[in-house]
């Protein structure tokens, strides 16, 4: 905390939902489909803190309410994500957790459920030199009765650093196994661990960026629906799970600048990249961990996991481009529902974002009435 001893430039300011009449009506409502500007600020400075809490009639509001942020009058947003996923909570599920950049606090009686009230905080610094605009869109067919928010920022005379904060949502429902699923062939996933995968082709893509900057993190969500049978012997232990197999073992791959193959960074498995080992554990640590654990004893039929990796002390630097992807199972041999949010800083303009899937397409499979 040594920086706290030094004189800090600027003026601390805030935009919030406080009741301008002096009453306690400190929120804004959203009608179905409504989009509102939360903050439109001119000048230079740095956003230091975002806080949201939402009272919504739709239990899947965390996936259906969309956050967008623009810097310096740009035409397309640099942040575009479902609000829950932006704050490291996927599948529309709320949970209390804390890491180095985000935290969420919710009531114990709703923790682990879809919907429910929670306080959401983000501490990523977000600089700007020509103003910023923050919008929220309610893509649900239900009303948001009350949306409370703080945007805390430092107002500065000038800001010359060119990098801007970005966050991008992607999904693939489900990932595709080339040549068909193993279960259709009657084979076991674990018999194929020696199969080669000498490229990033077919991986789940988390980010494709162009420009100069550094990658600082990802929230990764998987709904495990692959029915490939698992009967695995590992050392002295034998594990039998007849319905679903372990979704991991996917290597992370960072192709940086002029990389072709192999990539500059090649990992050893999903849980390894996410800073854990021998599966994902129900722990949220500073730079890596899990906010929503796949094996919830209260919900044994819901195989949904959300984990994150924050590259705060070890950002991934790129000068021209970055292609970051991860295998969906070793050698891309599993068909599961993947979604993610990538966090990074870069020069503008940024590459076009992929189109945001519709709210209905973002609904997790376990929450769909047709279970398709």
NORTATA-V615933 format. One record per backbone hydrogen bond with DSSP energy under -1.0 kcal/mol. NH is the residue of the N-H (numbers start at 1). CO is the residue of the C=O. E is the energy in kcal/mol with one decimal. If there is no record, write none. Layout:
<<NH;CO;E> <NH;CO;E>>
This chain:
<<4;1;-1.9> <5;2;-1.9> <6;3;-1.2> <11;155;-2.1> <13;153;-3.3> <15;151;-2.0> <17;149;-1.7> <22;19;-1.8> <26;24;-1.8> <27;25;-1.1> <28;147;-2.0> <30;144;-2.6> <33;138;-1.7> <34;31;-2.2> <36;136;-2.6> <38;134;-2.8> <39;134;-1.5> <41;132;-2.6> <45;128;-2.4> <46;154;-1.9> <47;126;-2.8> <48;152;-3.0> <49;152;-1.7> <50;122;-2.1> <51;150;-2.0> <52;120;-2.1> <53;148;-1.7> <55;146;-3.0> <57;143;-2.2> <61;58;-1.6> <63;60;-1.7> <64;60;-1.2> <65;61;-2.2> <66;137;-2.6> <67;81;-3.1> <68;135;-2.3> <69;79;-1.6> <70;133;-2.5> <72;131;-2.9> <74;71;-2.0> <78;69;-2.4> <79;69;-1.5> <80;167;-2.1> <81;67;-2.1> <83;65;-3.1> <84;62;-2.4> <86;82;-2.2> <87;83;-1.4> <88;85;-1.7> <89;84;-2.6> <93;90;-2.0> <94;113;-2.6> <97;104;-1.9> <99;102;-2.8> <100;286;-2.4> <103;121;-1.6> <104;97;-2.1> <105;119;-1.7> <110;107;-1.5> <111;107;-1.3> <112;94;-2.9> <113;110;-2.4> <115;92;-2.1> <119;105;-2.6> <120;52;-2.9> <121;103;-2.4> <122;50;-2.1> <123;101;-2.8> <126;47;-2.2> <128;45;-2.3> <131;43;-2.4> <132;41;-2.2> <133;70;-1.8> <134;39;-2.7> <135;68;-2.7> <136;36;-2.4> <137;66;-2.3> <138;34;-3.0> <139;64;-2.0> <139;137;-1.0> <144;30;-2.8> <145;55;-1.0> <146;55;-1.7> <147;28;-1.8> <148;53;-2.7> <150;51;-2.2> <151;15;-2.2> <152;49;-2.5> <153;13;-2.7> <154;46;-2.8> <155;11;-3.4> <156;44;-2.4> <164;346;-2.7> <166;344;-2.7> <167;78;-2.1> <168;342;-1.8> <169;80;-1.4> <170;340;-2.2> <172;338;-2.9> <175;336;-2.8> <180;177;-2.0> <187;182;-2.2> <191;188;-1.8> <192;189;-1.9> <195;192;-1.7> <203;200;-1.8> <204;326;-2.8> <206;324;-2.4> <207;324;-1.9> <209;322;-2.8> <211;320;-3.4> <213;318;-2.6> <214;345;-2.4> <215;316;-2.7> <216;343;-2.4> <217;343;-1.2> <218;309;-2.1> <219;341;-2.4> <220;307;-3.2> <221;339;-3.2> <222;305;-2.3> <223;337;-2.6> <224;303;-3.0> <230;241;-1.5> <232;239;-2.3> <234;237;-2.9> <237;234;-1.9> <239;232;-2.7> <241;230;-2.0> <253;325;-2.8> <254;265;-2.6> <255;323;-3.0> <257;321;-2.6> <259;256;-1.8> <265;254;-1.4> <267;252;-3.0> <273;269;-2.5> <274;270;-2.1> <275;272;-1.6> <276;271;-3.0> <283;281;-2.4> <285;288;-1.2> <289;308;-1.8> <290;283;-3.2> <291;306;-2.2> <292;306;-1.7> <296;294;-1.2> <299;296;-1.9> <302;299;-1.7> <305;222;-2.6> <306;292;-2.3> <307;220;-2.8> <308;289;-2.4> <309;218;-2.2> <310;287;-3.5> <311;216;-1.8> <316;215;-2.0> <318;213;-2.8> <322;209;-2.4> <323;255;-2.5> <324;207;-2.8> <325;253;-2.2> <326;204;-2.3> <327;251;-2.0> <329;327;-1.1> <332;329;-2.3> <333;330;-1.0> <334;328;-1.8> <337;223;-1.9> <338;172;-2.4> <339;221;-2.0> <340;170;-2.5> <341;219;-2.1> <342;168;-2.3> <343;217;-3.0> <344;166;-2.0> <345;214;-2.7> <346;164;-1.9> <347;212;-2.2> <362;358;-1.3> <367;364;-1.2> <368;365;-1.4>>
